[in-house]
Amino acid sequence: MAHLAEHLSQHCDVEIIHSAAAYTIETLARSFGLDLRRIKERRIENLPASFAIPGTEPSLRAMMKEARLLTERYDSFVYSGHGIPPFCYARRGLVYCHFPMESFPDQSLQNNPRWIQRGALDRWLRQIAYGFLWRRRMNGYEKILANSSFTAKWIERRWGRRAEVVYPPVDLCVPKAEKRNLIVSVGRFTGGGRSKNQLAQIQAFREFLTQVPGWQLCLIGSCGEIQEDQTYLSAVRQAAQGLPVTFLLNVDRDAICRTLAEASLFWHTAGLSVNETESPEWLEHFGIATVEAMRAGCVPIVTAAGGQLEIVEDGVNGFLIQDRRELAQKSVTLARDETLLARMSRQGQQRSLAFTREVFDRQIRKTAAYCVGER
């Protein structure tokens, strides 16, 4: 939402509310190349990632009081995140949702043990109350934006609201470099359902090399200090022993851009083997890294699910795959056919232009007009 904040700051006073745990105005401006000098910060410690209804009356009263303190002072309040937005007391409310991790009460309470233990009449009365509160909460937001059609679909399913799709802007300064036999993957090293499946990539790369030797794989990503992430990274390193695999951990944007400029193929396997109906949040909600790779001339081979389906046109500017064996097979096809590789690279670069900052700006101007009261 930094881009929206920049637009709004040209017409009105803007504050960005955050906990200061992950960024500052200065770091946002540098990261996205924006002019945020006119924007103020409002730092609130322990700002929650979600403002979901807790289900107890005293906590609910406290939550609504906090929401009033958070939002009432503004003419327009914009919530950007994955959680349920707070009650909005501003004159106008807007949500930019990256993915709805939580559902409205009827869905979220179904498997709650405490909810199941309640009597039928108690549940019925609470459902009526929670339904009223949910409508009160969501009616505070006239517009809901989503970062992809995939996200918009799940907003409607989980929140009961339709959302307008505004794809995030993807800007990438690609240095000049000669393409070589290099495959690159960009994604956080983490285990569990959130995994980007680098272990599967190592297995696919091993199969790939038996048919097309002479290639390298570069795995780029951040890795946190928590034990689960460190354990997963160690497992990936162990699996890669003896293979031409390099790791770039917690590197800056310049290093990523240089590697993308040299790479011929791009792999992204988040959500591989995930059942969308059961765990849609584990799929790629949009796919900024995929667009960046295409902008750099890499041909993407990505999971056929989530937001990736809106970026990659299978067989035209990349391949959509279902499992690691298909990942290896499609990569072999491209590595053996330089003409096909070059054609898909050009098509991918052209496709990436659908997600530029200029395209985003044209859409966001309408949102900015709404926020300042123009109809």
QUITA-V927264 format. One line per field, one symbol per residue. ss: DSSP state (H for helix, E for strand, - for the rest). phi: phi as a letter, one per 40 degrees, with the letter a starting at -180 (. if undefined). A space follows every 10 residues. Layout:
ss->???
phi->???
This chain:
ss->-HHHHHHHH- ----EEEE-- ----HHHHHH HH-------E EEE------- ------HHHH HHHHHHHHHH H----EEEEE E--------- -EEEEEE--- ----HHHH-- --HHHHH--H HHHHHHHHHH HHHHHHHH-- --EEEE--HH HHHHHHHHH- ---EE----- ---------- -EEEEE---- -HHH---HHH HHHHHHHHH- -----EEEEE E-----HHHH HHHHHHHHHH ----EEEEE- --HHHHHHHH HH--EEEE-- -----HHHHH HH-----HHH HHHHH---EE EEE--HHHHH ---E---EEE E--HHHHHHH HHHHH--HHH HHHHHHHHHH HHHHH-HHHH HHHHHHHHHH H----
phi->.ccccccccc bacbbbcacg cbabdccccc cbgbcbcccc bbcbcfccca bcccgbdccc cccccccccc bccbcbbbbb ibccccdbbc cbbabbccac cbbcddcccd bcdccccccc cccccccccc cccccccccc bcbbbbcacd ccccccccbg bcbccbcccb baccccaccb cbbbbbicca cgccccgccc cccccccdcc bbcgbbbbbb icaccccdcc ccdccccccc dgbcbbbbbf cccccccccc cccbbbbabc gcgccdccac cccccbhdcc ccccccgccc bbccagcccc bccdgbbibb bbacccdccc ccdcccbccc cccccccccc ccccbccccd ccccdccccc ccgcb
